């Protein structure tokens, strides 16, 4: 009877972490919440030091919904998740078509995340994504990025708290994000802070 991979690794005394680090294909571990927990050197070279950030913030807005749905299927253990091609956006704004292959990571019977490898191809022309914000949304986003609360943003911009909340909700929708932190990370990944002079 063939031995299992764990038995083979144990018998060989092999260090699988070093092997994964040396893979020429980008590889990563994403936890059940979608947070990037580990990336090998090939992934870090393209995506930068994004460990601890939401993996979804690196996905092009057009593909975020599909990637979230696939990740939920992985975490819930619902059927096979086929390989998929999506667009990833690096922090410097470069875009890549990524052929993703994912596998569930389990602790006993409990799915705790996903391990994935990708084959990346630069998008022709590598134009910056077309996500745009209104001037007011950009002001709100910059204040959120600096750690300001809703009340502080309202005071700084001399608008009501409810109007501020409306701007924040619109930002989250526009950036396909579930939280302010994810929206700020997504905006950095898309290069939205680069064009407005920082003001």
TORPA-768164 format. One record per residue (C-alpha): residue in one letter; x, y, z; residue number from 1. Coordinates in steps of 0.25 Angstrom, whole numbers, padded with zeros to 4 digits. Example, Ala and Ser with C-alpha at 12.3 -4.5 7.8 and 13.67 -1.06 7.14 Angstrom:
<rs>
<r><r>a</r><xx>0049</xx><yy>-0018</yy><zz>0031</zz><k>1</k></r>
<r><r>s</r><xx>0055</xx><yy>-0004</yy><zz>0029</zz><k>2</k></r>
</rs>
This chain:
<rs>
<r><r>x</r><xx>0000</xx><yy>0000</yy><zz>0000</zz><k>1</k></r>
<r><r>x</r><xx>0006</xx><yy>0014</yy><zz>-0004</zz><k>2</k></r>
<r><r>x</r><xx>0010</xx><yy>0022</yy><zz>0008</zz><k>3</k></r>
<r><r>x</r><xx>0003</xx><yy>0036</yy><zz>0010</zz><k>4</k></r>
<r><r>x</r><xx>0011</xx><yy>0049</yy><zz>0008</zz><k>5</k></r>
<r><r>x</r><xx>0012</xx><yy>0052</yy><zz>0023</zz><k>6</k></r>
<r><r>x</r><xx>0018</xx><yy>0038</yy><zz>0026</zz><k>7</k></r>
<r><r>x</r><xx>0028</xx><yy>0040</yy><zz>0014</zz><k>8</k></r>
<r><r>x</r><xx>0032</xx><yy>0054</yy><zz>0019</zz><k>9</k></r>
<r><r>x</r><xx>0034</xx><yy>0048</yy><zz>0033</zz><k>10</k></r>
<r><r>x</r><xx>0042</xx><yy>0037</yy><zz>0028</zz><k>11</k></r>
<r><r>x</r><xx>0051</xx><yy>0046</yy><zz>0020</zz><k>12</k></r>
<r><r>x</r><xx>0052</xx><yy>0056</yy><zz>0031</zz><k>13</k></r>
<r><r>x</r><xx>0048</xx><yy>0067</yy><zz>0020</zz><k>14</k></r>
<r><r>x</r><xx>0045</xx><yy>0081</yy><zz>0023</zz><k>15</k></r>
<r><r>x</r><xx>0033</xx><yy>0084</yy><zz>0014</zz><k>16</k></r>
<r><r>x</r><xx>0034</xx><yy>0099</yy><zz>0018</zz><k>17</k></r>
<r><r>x</r><xx>0047</xx><yy>0101</yy><zz>0011</zz><k>18</k></r>
<r><r>x</r><xx>0042</xx><yy>0094</yy><zz>-0001</zz><k>19</k></r>
<r><r>x</r><xx>0030</xx><yy>0103</yy><zz>-0002</zz><k>20</k></r>
<r><r>x</r><xx>0038</xx><yy>0115</yy><zz>0000</zz><k>21</k></r>
<r><r>x</r><xx>0047</xx><yy>0111</yy><zz>-0012</zz><k>22</k></r>
<r><r>x</r><xx>0035</xx><yy>0108</yy><zz>-0022</zz><k>23</k></r>
<r><r>x</r><xx>0036</xx><yy>0117</yy><zz>-0034</zz><k>24</k></r>
<r><r>x</r><xx>0021</xx><yy>0118</yy><zz>-0035</zz><k>25</k></r>
<r><r>x</r><xx>0015</xx><yy>0128</yy><zz>-0025</zz><k>26</k></r>
<r><r>x</r><xx>0009</xx><yy>0120</yy><zz>-0013</zz><k>27</k></r>
<r><r>x</r><xx>0001</xx><yy>0125</yy><zz>-0001</zz><k>28</k></r>
<r><r>x</r><xx>-0007</xx><yy>0121</yy><zz>0011</zz><k>29</k></r>
<r><r>x</r><xx>-0021</xx><yy>0129</yy><zz>0014</zz><k>30</k></r>
<r><r>x</r><xx>-0028</xx><yy>0126</yy><zz>0026</zz><k>31</k></r>
<r><r>x</r><xx>-0043</xx><yy>0124</yy><zz>0028</zz><k>32</k></r>
<r><r>x</r><xx>-0046</xx><yy>0139</yy><zz>0029</zz><k>33</k></r>
<r><r>x</r><xx>-0038</xx><yy>0142</yy><zz>0016</zz><k>34</k></r>
<r><r>x</r><xx>-0026</xx><yy>0148</yy><zz>0023</zz><k>35</k></r>
<r><r>x</r><xx>-0013</xx><yy>0145</yy><zz>0016</zz><k>36</k></r>
<r><r>x</r><xx>-0005</xx><yy>0137</yy><zz>0026</zz><k>37</k></r>
<r><r>x</r><xx>0008</xx><yy>0133</yy><zz>0018</zz><k>38</k></r>
<r><r>x</r><xx>0013</xx><yy>0135</yy><zz>0004</zz><k>39</k></r>
<r><r>x</r><xx>0026</xx><yy>0129</yy><zz>-0002</zz><k>40</k></r>
<r><r>x</r><xx>0037</xx><yy>0137</yy><zz>-0008</zz><k>41</k></r>
<r><r>x</r><xx>0031</xx><yy>0136</yy><zz>-0022</zz><k>42</k></r>
<r><r>x</r><xx>0018</xx><yy>0142</yy><zz>-0017</zz><k>43</k></r>
<r><r>x</r><xx>0025</xx><yy>0153</yy><zz>-0009</zz><k>44</k></r>
<r><r>x</r><xx>0033</xx><yy>0157</yy><zz>-0021</zz><k>45</k></r>
<r><r>x</r><xx>0020</xx><yy>0161</yy><zz>-0028</zz><k>46</k></r>
<r><r>x</r><xx>0010</xx><yy>0164</yy><zz>-0017</zz><k>47</k></r>
<r><r>x</r><xx>0019</xx><yy>0170</yy><zz>-0007</zz><k>48</k></r>
<r><r>x</r><xx>0019</xx><yy>0168</yy><zz>0008</zz><k>49</k></r>
<r><r>x</r><xx>0004</xx><yy>0167</yy><zz>0009</zz><k>50</k></r>
<r><r>x</r><xx>0004</xx><yy>0156</yy><zz>0020</zz><k>51</k></r>
<r><r>x</r><xx>-0007</xx><yy>0160</yy><zz>0030</zz><k>52</k></r>
<r><r>x</r><xx>-0015</xx><yy>0167</yy><zz>0020</zz><k>53</k></r>
<r><r>x</r><xx>-0028</xx><yy>0163</yy><zz>0013</zz><k>54</k></r>
<r><r>x</r><xx>-0025</xx><yy>0154</yy><zz>0001</zz><k>55</k></r>
<r><r>x</r><xx>-0038</xx><yy>0160</yy><zz>-0005</zz><k>56</k></r>
<r><r>x</r><xx>-0031</xx><yy>0174</yy><zz>-0005</zz><k>57</k></r>
<r><r>x</r><xx>-0021</xx><yy>0168</yy><zz>-0016</zz><k>58</k></r>
<r><r>x</r><xx>-0032</xx><yy>0164</yy><zz>-0025</zz><k>59</k></r>
<r><r>x</r><xx>-0038</xx><yy>0172</yy><zz>-0036</zz><k>60</k></r>
<r><r>x</r><xx>-0052</xx><yy>0178</yy><zz>-0033</zz><k>61</k></r>
<r><r>x</r><xx>-0058</xx><yy>0171</yy><zz>-0044</zz><k>62</k></r>
<r><r>x</r><xx>-0053</xx><yy>0157</yy><zz>-0039</zz><k>63</k></r>
<r><r>x</r><xx>-0055</xx><yy>0159</yy><zz>-0024</zz><k>64</k></r>
<r><r>x</r><xx>-0069</xx><yy>0153</yy><zz>-0023</zz><k>65</k></r>
<r><r>x</r><xx>-0065</xx><yy>0141</yy><zz>-0030</zz><k>66</k></r>
<r><r>x</r><xx>-0052</xx><yy>0139</yy><zz>-0021</zz><k>67</k></r>
<r><r>x</r><xx>-0060</xx><yy>0141</yy><zz>-0008</zz><k>68</k></r>
<r><r>x</r><xx>-0071</xx><yy>0131</yy><zz>-0013</zz><k>69</k></r>
<r><r>x</r><xx>-0060</xx><yy>0121</yy><zz>-0016</zz><k>70</k></r>
<r><r>x</r><xx>-0053</xx><yy>0124</yy><zz>-0003</zz><k>71</k></r>
<r><r>x</r><xx>-0066</xx><yy>0122</yy><zz>0005</zz><k>72</k></r>
<r><r>x</r><xx>-0068</xx><yy>0108</yy><zz>-0003</zz><k>73</k></r>
<r><r>x</r><xx>-0054</xx><yy>0104</yy><zz>0002</zz><k>74</k></r>
<r><r>x</r><xx>-0056</xx><yy>0108</yy><zz>0016</zz><k>75</k></r>
<r><r>x</r><xx>-0070</xx><yy>0102</yy><zz>0017</zz><k>76</k></r>
<r><r>x</r><xx>-0065</xx><yy>0089</yy><zz>0010</zz><k>77</k></r>
<r><r>x</r><xx>-0076</xx><yy>0090</yy><zz>-0001</zz><k>78</k></r>
<r><r>x</r><xx>-0071</xx><yy>0082</yy><zz>-0012</zz><k>79</k></r>
<r><r>x</r><xx>-0059</xx><yy>0083</yy><zz>-0021</zz><k>80</k></r>
<r><r>x</r><xx>-0054</xx><yy>0097</yy><zz>-0024</zz><k>81</k></r>
<r><r>x</r><xx>-0049</xx><yy>0097</yy><zz>-0039</zz><k>82</k></r>
<r><r>x</r><xx>-0036</xx><yy>0104</yy><zz>-0043</zz><k>83</k></r>
<r><r>x</r><xx>-0040</xx><yy>0118</yy><zz>-0047</zz><k>84</k></r>
<r><r>x</r><xx>-0033</xx><yy>0130</yy><zz>-0054</zz><k>85</k></r>
<r><r>x</r><xx>-0035</xx><yy>0144</yy><zz>-0048</zz><k>86</k></r>
<r><r>x</r><xx>-0028</xx><yy>0157</yy><zz>-0048</zz><k>87</k></r>
<r><r>x</r><xx>-0019</xx><yy>0161</yy><zz>-0037</zz><k>88</k></r>
<r><r>x</r><xx>-0014</xx><yy>0175</yy><zz>-0034</zz><k>89</k></r>
<r><r>x</r><xx>0000</xx><yy>0177</yy><zz>-0028</zz><k>90</k></r>
<r><r>x</r><xx>0002</xx><yy>0189</yy><zz>-0018</zz><k>91</k></r>
<r><r>x</r><xx>0009</xx><yy>0196</yy><zz>-0029</zz><k>92</k></r>
<r><r>x</r><xx>-0003</xx><yy>0196</yy><zz>-0038</zz><k>93</k></r>
<r><r>x</r><xx>0002</xx><yy>0185</yy><zz>-0047</zz><k>94</k></r>
<r><r>x</r><xx>-0008</xx><yy>0175</yy><zz>-0051</zz><k>95</k></r>
<r><r>x</r><xx>-0007</xx><yy>0160</yy><zz>-0054</zz><k>96</k></r>
<r><r>x</r><xx>-0016</xx><yy>0149</yy><zz>-0059</zz><k>97</k></r>
<r><r>x</r><xx>-0014</xx><yy>0138</yy><zz>-0049</zz><k>98</k></r>
<r><r>x</r><xx>-0018</xx><yy>0123</yy><zz>-0051</zz><k>99</k></r>
<r><r>x</r><xx>-0021</xx><yy>0119</yy><zz>-0037</zz><k>100</k></r>
<r><r>x</r><xx>-0021</xx><yy>0105</yy><zz>-0031</zz><k>101</k></r>
<r><r>x</r><xx>-0026</xx><yy>0104</yy><zz>-0017</zz><k>102</k></r>
<r><r>x</r><xx>-0027</xx><yy>0093</yy><zz>-0007</zz><k>103</k></r>
<r><r>x</r><xx>-0034</xx><yy>0092</yy><zz>0007</zz><k>104</k></r>
<r><r>x</r><xx>-0025</xx><yy>0093</yy><zz>0019</zz><k>105</k></r>
<r><r>x</r><xx>-0031</xx><yy>0085</yy><zz>0031</zz><k>106</k></r>
<r><r>x</r><xx>-0029</xx><yy>0083</yy><zz>0045</zz><k>107</k></r>
<r><r>x</r><xx>-0036</xx><yy>0069</yy><zz>0047</zz><k>108</k></r>
<r><r>x</r><xx>-0049</xx><yy>0071</yy><zz>0041</zz><k>109</k></r>
<r><r>x</r><xx>-0050</xx><yy>0086</yy><zz>0042</zz><k>110</k></r>
<r><r>x</r><xx>-0046</xx><yy>0094</yy><zz>0030</zz><k>111</k></r>
<r><r>x</r><xx>-0036</xx><yy>0105</yy><zz>0035</zz><k>112</k></r>
<r><r>x</r><xx>-0033</xx><yy>0112</yy><zz>0022</zz><k>113</k></r>
<r><r>x</r><xx>-0027</xx><yy>0109</yy><zz>0008</zz><k>114</k></r>
<r><r>x</r><xx>-0014</xx><yy>0107</yy><zz>0001</zz><k>115</k></r>
<r><r>x</r><xx>-0012</xx><yy>0112</yy><zz>-0013</zz><k>116</k></r>
<r><r>x</r><xx>-0002</xx><yy>0113</yy><zz>-0024</zz><k>117</k></r>
<r><r>x</r><xx>-0003</xx><yy>0122</yy><zz>-0036</zz><k>118</k></r>
<r><r>x</r><xx>0003</xx><yy>0124</yy><zz>-0050</zz><k>119</k></r>
<r><r>x</r><xx>0003</xx><yy>0139</yy><zz>-0052</zz><k>120</k></r>
<r><r>x</r><xx>0004</xx><yy>0146</yy><zz>-0066</zz><k>121</k></r>
<r><r>x</r><xx>0005</xx><yy>0161</yy><zz>-0066</zz><k>122</k></r>
<r><r>x</r><xx>-0007</xx><yy>0168</yy><zz>-0072</zz><k>123</k></r>
<r><r>x</r><xx>-0004</xx><yy>0174</yy><zz>-0086</zz><k>124</k></r>
<r><r>x</r><xx>-0001</xx><yy>0188</yy><zz>-0085</zz><k>125</k></r>
<r><r>x</r><xx>-0002</xx><yy>0187</yy><zz>-0069</zz><k>126</k></r>
<r><r>x</r><xx>-0011</xx><yy>0199</yy><zz>-0069</zz><k>127</k></r>
<r><r>x</r><xx>-0016</xx><yy>0204</yy><zz>-0055</zz><k>128</k></r>
<r><r>x</r><xx>-0030</xx><yy>0199</yy><zz>-0052</zz><k>129</k></r>
<r><r>x</r><xx>-0041</xx><yy>0209</yy><zz>-0055</zz><k>130</k></r>
<r><r>x</r><xx>-0046</xx><yy>0210</yy><zz>-0041</zz><k>131</k></r>
<r><r>x</r><xx>-0049</xx><yy>0224</yy><zz>-0038</zz><k>132</k></r>
<r><r>x</r><xx>-0054</xx><yy>0232</yy><zz>-0026</zz><k>133</k></r>
<r><r>x</r><xx>-0061</xx><yy>0245</yy><zz>-0025</zz><k>134</k></r>
<r><r>x</r><xx>-0052</xx><yy>0256</yy><zz>-0018</zz><k>135</k></r>
<r><r>x</r><xx>-0061</xx><yy>0255</yy><zz>-0005</zz><k>136</k></r>
<r><r>x</r><xx>-0059</xx><yy>0240</yy><zz>-0005</zz><k>137</k></r>
<r><r>x</r><xx>-0044</xx><yy>0242</yy><zz>-0007</zz><k>138</k></r>
<r><r>x</r><xx>-0044</xx><yy>0252</yy><zz>0005</zz><k>139</k></r>
<r><r>x</r><xx>-0052</xx><yy>0242</yy><zz>0014</zz><k>140</k></r>
<r><r>x</r><xx>-0043</xx><yy>0230</yy><zz>0010</zz><k>141</k></r>
<r><r>x</r><xx>-0030</xx><yy>0238</yy><zz>0013</zz><k>142</k></r>
<r><r>x</r><xx>-0035</xx><yy>0242</yy><zz>0027</zz><k>143</k></r>
<r><r>x</r><xx>-0039</xx><yy>0227</yy><zz>0029</zz><k>144</k></r>
<r><r>x</r><xx>-0025</xx><yy>0223</yy><zz>0025</zz><k>145</k></r>
<r><r>x</r><xx>-0019</xx><yy>0232</yy><zz>0035</zz><k>146</k></r>
<r><r>x</r><xx>-0028</xx><yy>0225</yy><zz>0046</zz><k>147</k></r>
<r><r>x</r><xx>-0039</xx><yy>0236</yy><zz>0048</zz><k>148</k></r>
<r><r>x</r><xx>-0052</xx><yy>0231</yy><zz>0054</zz><k>149</k></r>
<r><r>x</r><xx>-0065</xx><yy>0234</yy><zz>0047</zz><k>150</k></r>
<r><r>x</r><xx>-0068</xx><yy>0246</yy><zz>0057</zz><k>151</k></r>
<r><r>x</r><xx>-0054</xx><yy>0252</yy><zz>0054</zz><k>152</k></r>
<r><r>x</r><xx>-0056</xx><yy>0251</yy><zz>0039</zz><k>153</k></r>
<r><r>x</r><xx>-0069</xx><yy>0258</yy><zz>0040</zz><k>154</k></r>
<r><r>x</r><xx>-0062</xx><yy>0269</yy><zz>0049</zz><k>155</k></r>
<r><r>x</r><xx>-0050</xx><yy>0270</yy><zz>0039</zz><k>156</k></r>
<r><r>x</r><xx>-0059</xx><yy>0271</yy><zz>0027</zz><k>157</k></r>
<r><r>x</r><xx>-0070</xx><yy>0280</yy><zz>0034</zz><k>158</k></r>
<r><r>x</r><xx>-0081</xx><yy>0270</yy><zz>0030</zz><k>159</k></r>
<r><r>x</r><xx>-0091</xx><yy>0262</yy><zz>0038</zz><k>160</k></r>
<r><r>x</r><xx>-0088</xx><yy>0248</yy><zz>0044</zz><k>161</k></r>
<r><r>x</r><xx>-0099</xx><yy>0242</yy><zz>0036</zz><k>162</k></r>
<r><r>x</r><xx>-0093</xx><yy>0248</yy><zz>0023</zz><k>163</k></r>
<r><r>x</r><xx>-0080</xx><yy>0243</yy><zz>0027</zz><k>164</k></r>
<r><r>x</r><xx>-0086</xx><yy>0229</yy><zz>0029</zz><k>165</k></r>
<r><r>x</r><xx>-0092</xx><yy>0230</yy><zz>0015</zz><k>166</k></r>
<r><r>x</r><xx>-0079</xx><yy>0233</yy><zz>0009</zz><k>167</k></r>
<r><r>x</r><xx>-0072</xx><yy>0221</yy><zz>0016</zz><k>168</k></r>
<r><r>x</r><xx>-0083</xx><yy>0212</yy><zz>0012</zz><k>169</k></r>
<r><r>x</r><xx>-0081</xx><yy>0217</yy><zz>-0003</zz><k>170</k></r>
<r><r>x</r><xx>-0066</xx><yy>0215</yy><zz>-0002</zz><k>171</k></r>
<r><r>x</r><xx>-0068</xx><yy>0200</yy><zz>0003</zz><k>172</k></r>
<r><r>x</r><xx>-0077</xx><yy>0197</yy><zz>-0008</zz><k>173</k></r>
<r><r>x</r><xx>-0068</xx><yy>0204</yy><zz>-0018</zz><k>174</k></r>
<r><r>x</r><xx>-0056</xx><yy>0197</yy><zz>-0013</zz><k>175</k></r>
<r><r>x</r><xx>-0063</xx><yy>0183</yy><zz>-0011</zz><k>176</k></r>
<r><r>x</r><xx>-0059</xx><yy>0183</yy><zz>0003</zz><k>177</k></r>
<r><r>x</r><xx>-0065</xx><yy>0179</yy><zz>0016</zz><k>178</k></r>
<r><r>x</r><xx>-0058</xx><yy>0188</yy><zz>0025</zz><k>179</k></r>
<r><r>x</r><xx>-0050</xx><yy>0201</yy><zz>0026</zz><k>180</k></r>
<r><r>x</r><xx>-0037</xx><yy>0194</yy><zz>0028</zz><k>181</k></r>
<r><r>x</r><xx>-0040</xx><yy>0185</yy><zz>0015</zz><k>182</k></r>
<r><r>x</r><xx>-0044</xx><yy>0198</yy><zz>0007</zz><k>183</k></r>
<r><r>x</r><xx>-0031</xx><yy>0205</yy><zz>0011</zz><k>184</k></r>
<r><r>x</r><xx>-0023</xx><yy>0193</yy><zz>0007</zz><k>185</k></r>
<r><r>x</r><xx>-0030</xx><yy>0191</yy><zz>-0006</zz><k>186</k></r>
<r><r>x</r><xx>-0028</xx><yy>0206</yy><zz>-0009</zz><k>187</k></r>
<r><r>x</r><xx>-0013</xx><yy>0205</yy><zz>-0007</zz><k>188</k></r>
<r><r>x</r><xx>-0013</xx><yy>0192</yy><zz>-0016</zz><k>189</k></r>
<r><r>x</r><xx>-0020</xx><yy>0200</yy><zz>-0027</zz><k>190</k></r>
<r><r>x</r><xx>-0011</xx><yy>0212</yy><zz>-0026</zz><k>191</k></r>
<r><r>x</r><xx>-0023</xx><yy>0221</yy><zz>-0022</zz><k>192</k></r>
<r><r>x</r><xx>-0014</xx><yy>0230</yy><zz>-0013</zz><k>193</k></r>
<r><r>x</r><xx>-0004</xx><yy>0232</yy><zz>-0024</zz><k>194</k></r>
<r><r>x</r><xx>-0011</xx><yy>0242</yy><zz>-0033</zz><k>195</k></r>
<r><r>x</r><xx>-0017</xx><yy>0252</yy><zz>-0024</zz><k>196</k></r>
<r><r>x</r><xx>-0004</xx><yy>0259</yy><zz>-0018</zz><k>197</k></r>
<r><r>x</r><xx>-0007</xx><yy>0254</yy><zz>-0004</zz><k>198</k></r>
<r><r>x</r><xx>-0016</xx><yy>0266</yy><zz>-0001</zz><k>199</k></r>
</rs>
